[in-house]
C-alpha cells in the first residue's frame, strides 16, 4: 500500500500485489510512503516481513524533502508494524533483492548459514 501527497495532505494511495507496481510509482518528481510485504526466510522457516519505504524523488525540492521527514512521523502512527525502515531517493536502492536481504538480516535466525 502507498501513502501519497494530495497537496500538503497525506492520503492513502494504491494497493497492489507486486513490488514492481510499487517501484513504478516511485518517479523522480514524487515523494511517497510504501508499506510493503515480503516473504523472507530460508529452507527451515518462512516469515512475512514488512518494510516502510520512504521514497523521495531526485526532482523533489529541498523544502519538500525536509518536510517528508516530519510527515513520516504521521505515517508511522498508522503503520506501526514493520521490520525495517528505508529512506530512498535512488532507483538502484529500490532493488527488490536489496530490500529482501536487509529484511532477512533484521529477521533473526538464518538456518541457511548452518552446514548439514
Secondary structure, DSSP 8 states (H G I E B T S, - for coil): -EEEEETTEEEE----S-HHHHHHH--TT-EEEEEEEEEEE-SS-EEEEEEEEEEE-TTS-HHHHHHHHHHHHHHHHH----SEEEEE-SGGGG-HHHHHHHHHHTTS--GGGS--
